Amino acid sequence: MGVSSSVYHAGTADNERFAVVFAELFKHTQAHFEREETLVEQIQHSSRSEHVEDHRRILGDLHRCNERVLTGRHAMARAWVADWE
């Protein structure tokens, strides 16, 4: 599932499905960032440290949201997804 599809499905899911789709979104984003960071490093992009820092911030947001989702608190994660859409 592509990231835009994951975001769409998360935003329209009931709470039970939302937890599954949000976890998939988190996992997909981690894998995407890892691949991208490898490429950025290979080409020695001039702003690679800032780019990686952005990834860390986004992954931190996703992690905090996912922790809440796992305890049944979906509001913050749903707001995050809505902001991404």
Sequence and secondary structure as in RCSB ss.txt:
>XXXX:A:sequence
MGVSSSVYHAGTADNERFAVVFAELFKHTQAHFEREETLVEQIQHSSRSEHVEDHRRILGDLHRCNERVLTGRHA
MARAWVADWE
>XXXX:A:secstr
  HHHHHHHHHH  HHHHHHHHHHHHHHHHHHHHHHHHHHHHTT TTHHHHHHHHHHHHHHHHHHHHHHHTT  H
HHHHHHHHH 
